[in-house]
């Protein structure tokens, strides 16, 4: 499961500035898998983690220079699902919600959850309507009413006017 991505190198000793999507801090993991398209995931030990200007910095095993860190720009940082704790009853992993039907409070179907974006650390759901339009939904807890993983359904209550922007 994707937990973050390498944004850029930091300094000259191989530290990585990362965009982190998970609730658990990067330092909570002993190792992360470096995932790149066209390559097998590669496990790397987490040697250190600290915050810098609101962004996590990671020091990973085998990454010791700025050039090595630069070569990892854009790579995903992942963990096998089996190594993650089970979410509590009122939580879900985003990967488990992908493809779920998205409904409004009145029960009408809006579309399906297509993918998630994280601009500036804000979780934004891309909902694909049946006619192919995309709705970008700010996935804040106060806008998400409920979800049912078994039924593959999410109920959202979007802020006033949001749907008018996309569906008008």
Contact map, one row per residue, 1 for C-alpha under 8 A:
111000000000000000000000000000000000000000000000000000000000000000000000000001111000000000000010000000000000000000000000000000000000000000000000000000000000000000000000
111110000000000000001000000000000000000000000000000000000000000000000000000111100000000000000000000000000000000000000000000000000000000000000000000000000000000000000000
111110000000000000011100000000000000000000000000000000000000000000000000000111100000000000000000000000000000000000000000000000000000000000000000000000000000000000000000
011111000000000001111100000000000000000000000000000000000000000000000000000111000000000000000000000000000000000000000000000000000000000000000000000000000000000000000000
011111100000000001110000000000000000000000000000000000000000000000000000111110000000000000000000000000000000000000000000000000000000000000000000000000000000000000000000
000111110000000111100000000000000000000000000000000000000000000000000001111110000000000000000000000000000000000000000000000000000000000000000000000000000000000000000000
000011111000000111100000000000000000000000000000000000000000000000000000110000000000000000000000000000000000000000000000000000000000000000000000000000000000000000000000
000001111100000111000000000000000000000000000000000000000000000000001101110000000000000000000000000000000000000000000000000000000000000000000000000000000000000000000000
000000111111011110000000000000000000000000000000000000000000000001001100100000000000000000000000000000000000000000000000000000000000000000000000000000000000000000000000
000000011111111110000000000000000000000000000000000000001000000001000000000000000000000000000000000000000000000000000000000000000000000000000000000000000000000000000000
000000001111111000000000000000000000000000000000000000000000000001000000000000000000000000000000000000000000000000000000000000000000000000000000000000000000000000000000
000000001111111000000000000000000000000000000000000000000000000011000000000000000000000000000000000000000000000000000000000000000000000000000000000000000000000000000000
000000000111111000000000000000000000000000000000000000000000001111000000000000000000000000000000000000000000000000000000000000000000000000000000000000000000000000000000
000000001111111100000000000000000000000000000000000000000011001111111000000000000000000000000000000000000000000000000000000000000000000000000000000000000000000000000000
000000001111111110000000000000000000000000000000000000001111001111001000000000000000000000000000000000000000000000000000000000000000000000000000000000000000000000000000
000001111100011111000000000000000000000000000000000000001110000000001000000000000000000000000000000000000000000000000000000000000000000000000000000000000000000000000000
000001111100001111100000000000000000000000000000000000111100000000000000000000000000000000000000000000000000000000000000000000000000000000000000000000000000000000000000
000111110000000111110000000000000000000000000000000000111100000000000000000000000000000000000000000000000000000000000000000000000000000000000000000000000000000000000000
000111100000000011111000000000000000000000000000000000110000000000000000000000000000000000000000000000000000000000000000100000000000000000000000000000000000000000000000
001110000000000001111100010000000000000000000000000000110000000000000000000000000000000000000000000000000000000000000000100000000000000000000000000000000000000000000000
011100000000000000111110000000000000000000000000000000000000000000000000000000000000000000000000000000000000000000000100100000000000000000000000000000000000000000000000
001100000000000000011111100000000000000000000000000000000000000000000000000000000000000000000000000000000000000000000000000000000000000000000000000000000000000000000000
000000000000000000001111100000000000000000000000000000000000000000000000000000000000000000000000000000000000000000000000000000000000000000000000000000000000000000000000
000000000000000000000111110100000000000000000000000000000000000000000000000000000000000000000000000000000000000000000000000000000000000000000000000000000000000000000000
000000000000000000000111111110000000000000000000000000000000000000000000000000000000000000000000000000000000000000000000000000000000000000000000000000000000000000000000
000000000000000000010001111110000000000000000000100000010100000000000000000000000000000000000000000000000000000000000000000000000000000000000000000000000000000000000000
000000000000000000000000111111000000000000000101110000000100000000000000000000000000000000000000000000000000000000000000000000000000000000000000000000000000000000000000
000000000000000000000001111111000000000000000000000000000000000000000000000000000000000000000000000000000000000000000000000000000000000000000000000000000000000000000000
000000000000000000000000111111110000000000000100000000000000000000000000000000000000000000000000000000000000000000000000000000000000000000000000000000000000000000000000
000000000000000000000000001111110000000000001110000000000000000000000000000000000000000000000000000000000000000000000000000000000000000000000000000000000000000000000000
000000000000000000000000000011111000000000111100000000000000000000000000000000000000000000000000000000000000000000000000000000000000000000000000000000000000000000000000
000000000000000000000000000011111100000000111100000000000000000000000000000011100000000000000000000000000000000000000000000000000000000000000000000000000000000000000000
000000000000000000000000000000111110000011110000000000000000000000000000000011100000000000000000000000000000000000000000000000000000000000000000000000000000000000000000
000000000000000000000000000000011111000011110000000000000000000000000000001111000000000000000000000000000000000000000000000000000000000000000000000000000000000000000000
000000000000000000000000000000001111101111000000000000000000000000000000001111000000000000000000000000000000000000000000000000000000000000000000000000000000000000000000
000000000000000000000000000000000111111110000000000000000000000000000000001100000000000000000000000000000000000000000000000000000000000000000000000000000000000000000000
000000000000000000000000000000000011111000000000000000000000000000000000000000000000000000000000000000000000000000000000000000000000000000000000000000000000000000000000
000000000000000000000000000000000001111100000000000000000000000000000000000000000000000000000000000000000000000000000000000000000000000000000000000000000000000000000000
000000000000000000000000000000000011111110000000000000000000000000000000000000000000000000000000000000000000000000000000000000000000000000000000000000000000000000000000
000000000000000000000000000000000011011111000000000000000000000000000000000000000000000000000000000000000000000000000000000000000000000000000000000000000000000000000000
000000000000000000000000000000001111001111100000000000000000000000000000000000000000000000000000000000000000000000000000000000000000000000000000000000000000000000000000
000000000000000000000000000000001110000111110000000000000000000000000000000000000000000000000000000000000000000000000000000000000000000000000000000000000000000000000000
000000000000000000000000000000111100000011111000000000000000000000000000000000000000000000000000000000000000000000000000000000000000000000000000000000000000000000000000
000000000000000000000000000000111100000001111100000000000001110000000000000000000000000000000000000000000000000000000000000000000000000000000000000000000000000000000000
000000000000000000000000000001110000000000111110000000000001100000000000000000000000000000000000000000000000000000000000000000000000000000000000000000000000000000000000
000000000000000000000000001011110000000000011111100000000111100000000000000000000000000000000000000000000000000000000000000000000000000000000000000000000000000000000000
000000000000000000000000000001000000000000001111100000000111100000000000000000000000000000000000000000000000000000000000000000000000000000000000000000000000000000000000
000000000000000000000000001000000000000000000111110000000111000000000000000000000000000000000000000000000000000000000000000000000000000000000000000000000000000000000000
000000000000000000000000011000000000000000000111111000011110000000000000000000000000000000000000000000000000000000000000000000000000000000000000000000000000000000000000
000000000000000000000000001000000000000000000001111100011100000000000000000000000000000000000000000000000000000000000000000000000000000000000000000000000000000000000000
000000000000000000000000000000000000000000000000111111111000000000000000000000000000000000000000000000000000000000000000000000000000000000000000000000000000000000000000
000000000000000000000000000000000000000000000000011111111000000000000000000000000000000000000000000000000000000000000000000000000000000000000000000000000000000000000000
000000000000000000000000000000000000000000000000001111100000000000000000000000000000000000000000000000000000000000000000000000000000000000000000000000000000000000000000
000000000000000000000000000000000000000000000000001111110000000000000000000000000000000000000000000000000000000000000000000000000000000000000000000000000000000000000000
000000000000000011110000000000000000000000000000001111111000000000000000000000000000000000000000000000000000000000000000000000000000000000000000000000000000000000000000
000000000000000011110000010000000000000000000000111101111100000000000000000000000000000000000000000000000000000000000000000000000000000000000000000000000000000000000000
000000000100001111000000000000000000000000000000111100111110000000000000000000000000000000000000000000000000000000000000000000000000000000000000000000000000000000000000
000000000000001111000000011000000000000000000111110000011111000000000000000000000000000000000000000000000000000000000000000000000000000000000000000000000000000000000000
000000000000011100000000000000000000000000000111100000001111101000000000000000000000000000000000000000000000000000000000000000000000000000000000000000000000000000000000
000000000000011000000000000000000000000000011111000000000111111000000000000000000000000000000000000000000000000000000000000000000000000000000000000000000000000000000000
000000000000000000000000000000000000000000011110000000000011111100000000000000000000000000000000000000000000000000000000000000000000000000000000000000000000000000000000
000000000000000000000000000000000000000000010000000000000001111100000000000000000000000000000000000000000000000000000000000000000000000000000000000000000000000000000000
000000000000111000000000000000000000000000000000000000000011111110011000000000000000000000000000000000000000000000000000000000000000000000000000000000000000000000000000
000000000000111000000000000000000000000000000000000000000000111111011000000000000000000000000000000000000000000000000000000000000000000000000000000000000000000000000000
000000000001111000000000000000000000000000000000000000000000001111111000000000000000000000000000000000000000000000000000000000000000000000000000000000000000000000000000
000000001111111000000000000000000000000000000000000000000000000111111100000000000000000000000000000000000000000000000000000000000000000000000000000000000000000000000000
000000000000010000000000000000000000000000000000000000000000000011111110000000000000000000000000000000000000000000000000000000000000000000000000000000000000000000000000
000000000000010000000000000000000000000000000000000000000000001111111111000000000000000000000000000000000000000000000000000000000000000000000000000000000000000000000000
000000011000011100000000000000000000000000000000000000000000001111111111100000000000000000000000000000000000000000000000000000000000000000000000000000000000000000000000
000000011000000000000000000000000000000000000000000000000000000001111111100000000000000000000000000000000000000000000000000000000000000000000000000000000000000000000000
000000000000000000000000000000000000000000000000000000000000000000111111100000000000000000000000000000000000000000000000000000000000000000000000000000000000000000000000
000001010000000000000000000000000000000000000000000000000000000000011111111000000000000000000000000000000000000000000000000000000000000000000000000000000000000000000000
000011111000000000000000000000000000000000000000000000000000000000001111111000000000000000000000000000000000000000000000000000000000000000000000000000000000000000000000
000011110000000000000000000000000000000000000000000000000000000000000001111100000000000000000000000000000000000000000000000000000000000000000000000000000000000000000000
000011000000000000000000000000000111000000000000000000000000000000000001111110000000000000000000000000000000000000000000000000000000000000000000000000000000000000000000
011111000000000000000000000000000111000000000000000000000000000000000000011111000000000000000000000000000000000000000000000000000000000000000000000000000000000000000000
011111000000000000000000000000011110000000000000000000000000000000000000001111100000000000000000000000000000000000000000000000000000000000000000000000000000000000000000
111100000000000000000000000000011110000000000000000000000000000000000000000111110000000000000000000000000000000000000000000000000000000000000000000000000000000000000000
111000000000000000000000000000011000000000000000000000000000000000000000000011111011000000000000000000000000000000000000000000000000000000000000000000000000000000000000
100000000000000000000000000000000000000000000000000000000000000000000000000001111111000000000000000000000000000000000000000000000000000000000000000000000000000000000000
100000000000000000000000000000000000000000000000000000000000000000000000000000111111000000000000000000000000000000000000000000000000000000000000000000000000000000000000
000000000000000000000000000000000000000000000000000000000000000000000000000000011111100000000000000000000000000000000000000000000000000000000000000000000000000000000000
000000000000000000000000000000000000000000000000000000000000000000000000000000111111100000000000000000000000000000000000000000000000000000000000000000000000000000000000
000000000000000000000000000000000000000000000000000000000000000000000000000000111111110000000000000000000000000000000000000000000000000000000000000000000000000000000000
000000000000000000000000000000000000000000000000000000000000000000000000000000000111111000000000000000000000000000000000000000000000000000000000000000000000000000000000
000000000000000000000000000000000000000000000000000000000000000000000000000000000001111100000000000000000000000000000000000000000000000000000000000000000000000000000000
000000000000000000000000000000000000000000000000000000000000000000000000000000000000111111111000000000000000000000000000000000000000000000000000000000000000000000000000
000000000000000000000000000000000000000000000000000000000000000000000000000000000000011111110000000000000000000000000000000000000000000000000000000000000000000000000000
000000000000000000000000000000000000000000000000000000000000000000000000000000000000001111110000000000000000000000000000000000000000000000000000000000000000000000000000
000000000000000000000000000000000000000000000000000000000000000000000000000000000000001111110000000000000000000000000000000000000000000000000000000000000000000000000000
000000000000000000000000000000000000000000000000000000000000000000000000000000000000001111111000000000000000000000000000000000000000000000000000000000000000000000000000
000000000000000000000000000000000000000000000000000000000000000000000000000000000000001111111101100000000000000000000000000000000000000000000000000000000000000000000000
000000000000000000000000000000000000000000000000000000000000000000000000000000000000001000111111100000000000000000000000000000000000000000000000000000000000000000000000
000000000000000000000000000000000000000000000000000000000000000000000000000000000000000000011111110000000000000000000000000000000000000000000000000000000000000000000000
100000000000000000000000000000000000000000000000000000000000000000000000000000000000000000001111110000000000000000000000000000000000000000000000000000000000000000000000
000000000000000000000000000000000000000000000000000000000000000000000000000000000000000000011111110000000000000000000000000000000000000000000000000010000000000000000000
000000000000000000000000000000000000000000000000000000000000000000000000000000000000000000011111111100000000000010000000000000000000000000000000000010011100000000000000
000000000000000000000000000000000000000000000000000000000000000000000000000000000000000000000111111100000000000011100000000000000000000000000000000000000000000000000000
000000000000000000000000000000000000000000000000000000000000000000000000000000000000000000000000111110000000000111000000000000000000000000000000000000010000000000000000
000000000000000000000000000000000000000000000000000000000000000000000000000000000000000000000000111111000000000110000000000000000000000000000000000000011100000000000000
000000000000000000000000000000000000000000000000000000000000000000000000000000000000000000000000001111100000111110000000000000000000000000000000000000011100000000000000
000000000000000000000000000000000000000000000000000000000000000000000000000000000000000000000000000111110000111110000000000000100000000000000000000000001111000000000000
000000000000000000000000000000000000000000000000000000000000000000000000000000000000000000000000000011111111111000000000000000000000000000000000000000001111000000000000
000000000000000000000000000000000000000000000000000000000000000000000000000000000000000000000000000001111111110000000000000000000000000000000000000000000011100000000000
000000000000000000000000000000000000000000000000000000000000000000000000000000000000000000000000000000111111000000000000000000000000000000000000100000000011100000000000
000000000000000000000000000000000000000000000000000000000000000000000000000000000000000000000000000000111111000000000000000000000000000000000000000000000000000000000000
000000000000000000000000000000000000000000000000000000000000000000000000000000000000000000000000000000111111100000000000000000000000000000000000000000000000000000000000
000000000000000000000000000000000000000000000000000000000000000000000000000000000000000000000000000000111111110000000000000000000000000000000000000000000000000000000000
000000000000000000000000000000000000000000000000000000000000000000000000000000000000000000000000000011110011111000000000000000000000000000000000000000000000000000000000
000000000000000000000000000000000000000000000000000000000000000000000000000000000000000000000000000011110001111100000000000000101100000000000000000000000000000000000000
000000000000000000000000000000000000000000000000000000000000000000000000000000000000000000000000000011100000111110000000000000111100000000000000000000000000000000000000
000000000000000000000000000000000000000000000000000000000000000000000000000000000000000000000000001111000000011111000000000000111000000000000000000000000000000000000000
000000000000000000000000000000000000000000000000000000000000000000000000000000000000000000000000111111000000001111100000000011110000000000000000000000000000000000000000
000000000000000000000000000000000000000000000000000000000000000000000000000000000000000000000000011000000000000111110000000011110000000000000000000000000000000000000000
000000000000000000000000000000000000000000000000000000000000000000000000000000000000000000000000010000000000000011111000000011100000000000000000000000000000000000000000
000000000000000000000000000000000000000000000000000000000000000000000000000000000000000000000000000000000000000001111100001111000000000000000000000000000000000000000000
000000000000000000000000000000000000000000000000000000000000000000000000000000000000000000000000000000000000000000111110011111000000000000000000000000000000000000000000
000000000000000000001000000000000000000000000000000000000000000000000000000000000000000000000000000000000000000000011111111100000000000000000000000000000000000000000000
000000000000000000000000000000000000000000000000000000000000000000000000000000000000000000000000000000000000000000001111111100000000000000000000000000000000000000000000
000000000000000000000000000000000000000000000000000000000000000000000000000000000000000000000000000000000000000000000111110000000000000000000000000000000000000000000000
000000000000000000111000000000000000000000000000000000000000000000000000000000000000000000000000000000000000000000000111111000000000000000000000000000000000000000000000
000000000000000000000000000000000000000000000000000000000000000000000000000000000000000000000000000000000000000000001111111100000000000001000000000000000000000000000000
000000000000000000000000000000000000000000000000000000000000000000000000000000000000000000000000000000000000000000011110111110000000000001110000000000000000000000000000
000000000000000000000000000000000000000000000000000000000000000000000000000000000000000000000000000000000000000000011110011111000000000111100000000000000000000000000000
000000000000000000000000000000000000000000000000000000000000000000000000000000000000000000000000000000000000000011111000001111100000001111100000000000000000000000000000
000000000000000000000000000000000000000000000000000000000000000000000000000000000000000000000000000000000000000011111000000111110000011110000000000000000000000000000000
000000000000000000000000000000000000000000000000000000000000000000000000000000000000000000000000000001000000011111100000000011111000011110000000000000000000000000000000
000000000000000000000000000000000000000000000000000000000000000000000000000000000000000000000000000000000000001111000000000001111101111000000000000000000000000000000000
000000000000000000000000000000000000000000000000000000000000000000000000000000000000000000000000000000000000011100000000000000111111111000000000000000000000000000000000
000000000000000000000000000000000000000000000000000000000000000000000000000000000000000000000000000000000000011000000000000000011111100000000000000000000000000000000000
000000000000000000000000000000000000000000000000000000000000000000000000000000000000000000000000000000000000000000000000000000001111100000000000000000000000000000000000
000000000000000000000000000000000000000000000000000000000000000000000000000000000000000000000000000000000000000000000000000000011111110000000000000000000000000000000000
000000000000000000000000000000000000000000000000000000000000000000000000000000000000000000000000000000000000000000000000000000011111111000000000000000000000000000000100
000000000000000000000000000000000000000000000000000000000000000000000000000000000000000000000000000000000000000000000000000001111001111100000000000000000000000000000100
000000000000000000000000000000000000000000000000000000000000000000000000000000000000000000000000000000000000000000000000000011111000111110000000000000000000000000100100
000000000000000000000000000000000000000000000000000000000000000000000000000000000000000000000000000000000000000000000000000111100000011111000000000000000000000000000000
000000000000000000000000000000000000000000000000000000000000000000000000000000000000000000000000000000000000000000000000000111100000001111100000000000000000010000000000
000000000000000000000000000000000000000000000000000000000000000000000000000000000000000000000000000000000000000000000000011110000000000111110010000000000000000000000000
000000000000000000000000000000000000000000000000000000000000000000000000000000000000000000000000000000000000000000000000001110000000000011111011000000000000000000000000
000000000000000000000000000000000000000000000000000000000000000000000000000000000000000000000000000000000000000000000000001000000000000001111111000000000000000000000000
000000000000000000000000000000000000000000000000000000000000000000000000000000000000000000000000000000000000000000000000000000000000000000111111100000000000000000000000
000000000000000000000000000000000000000000000000000000000000000000000000000000000000000000000000000000000000000000000000000000000000000000011111100000000000000000000000
000000000000000000000000000000000000000000000000000000000000000000000000000000000000000000000000000000000000000000000000000000000000000001111111100000000001111000000000
000000000000000000000000000000000000000000000000000000000000000000000000000000000000000000000000000000000000000000000000000000000000000000111111110000000111110000000000
000000000000000000000000000000000000000000000000000000000000000000000000000000000000000000000000000000001000000000000000000000000000000000001111111000000111100000000000
000000000000000000000000000000000000000000000000000000000000000000000000000000000000000000000000000000000000000000000000000000000000000000000001111100000111000000000000
000000000000000000000000000000000000000000000000000000000000000000000000000000000000000000000000000000000000000000000000000000000000000000000000111110011110000000000000
000000000000000000000000000000000000000000000000000000000000000000000000000000000000000000000000000000000000000000000000000000000000000000000000011111111100000000000000
000000000000000000000000000000000000000000000000000000000000000000000000000000000000000000000001100000000000000000000000000000000000000000000000001111111000000000000000
000000000000000000000000000000000000000000000000000000000000000000000000000000000000000000000000000000000000000000000000000000000000000000000000000111111000000000000000
000000000000000000000000000000000000000000000000000000000000000000000000000000000000000000000000000000000000000000000000000000000000000000000000000111111000000000000000
000000000000000000000000000000000000000000000000000000000000000000000000000000000000000000000000101110000000000000000000000000000000000000000000001111111100000000000000
000000000000000000000000000000000000000000000000000000000000000000000000000000000000000000000000100111100000000000000000000000000000000000000000001111111110000000000000
000000000000000000000000000000000000000000000000000000000000000000000000000000000000000000000000100111100000000000000000000000000000000000000001111100011111000000000000
000000000000000000000000000000000000000000000000000000000000000000000000000000000000000000000000000001111000000000000000000000000000000000000001111000001111100000000000
000000000000000000000000000000000000000000000000000000000000000000000000000000000000000000000000000001111000000000000000000000000000000000000011110000000111110000000000
000000000000000000000000000000000000000000000000000000000000000000000000000000000000000000000000000000011000000000000000000000000000000000000011100000000011111000000000
000000000000000000000000000000000000000000000000000000000000000000000000000000000000000000000000000000000000000000000000000000000000000010000011000000000001111101100000
000000000000000000000000000000000000000000000000000000000000000000000000000000000000000000000000000000000000000000000000000000000000000000000010000000000000111111000000
000000000000000000000000000000000000000000000000000000000000000000000000000000000000000000000000000000000000000000000000000000000000000000000000000000000000011111100000
000000000000000000000000000000000000000000000000000000000000000000000000000000000000000000000000000000000000000000000000000000000000000000000000000000000000001111111000
000000000000000000000000000000000000000000000000000000000000000000000000000000000000000000000000000000000000000000000000000000000000000000000000000000000000011111111100
000000000000000000000000000000000000000000000000000000000000000000000000000000000000000000000000000000000000000000000000000000000000001000000000000000000000010111111111
000000000000000000000000000000000000000000000000000000000000000000000000000000000000000000000000000000000000000000000000000000000000000000000000000000000000000011111111
000000000000000000000000000000000000000000000000000000000000000000000000000000000000000000000000000000000000000000000000000000000000000000000000000000000000000011111111
000000000000000000000000000000000000000000000000000000000000000000000000000000000000000000000000000000000000000000000000000000000000111000000000000000000000000001111111
000000000000000000000000000000000000000000000000000000000000000000000000000000000000000000000000000000000000000000000000000000000000000000000000000000000000000000111111
000000000000000000000000000000000000000000000000000000000000000000000000000000000000000000000000000000000000000000000000000000000000000000000000000000000000000000111111
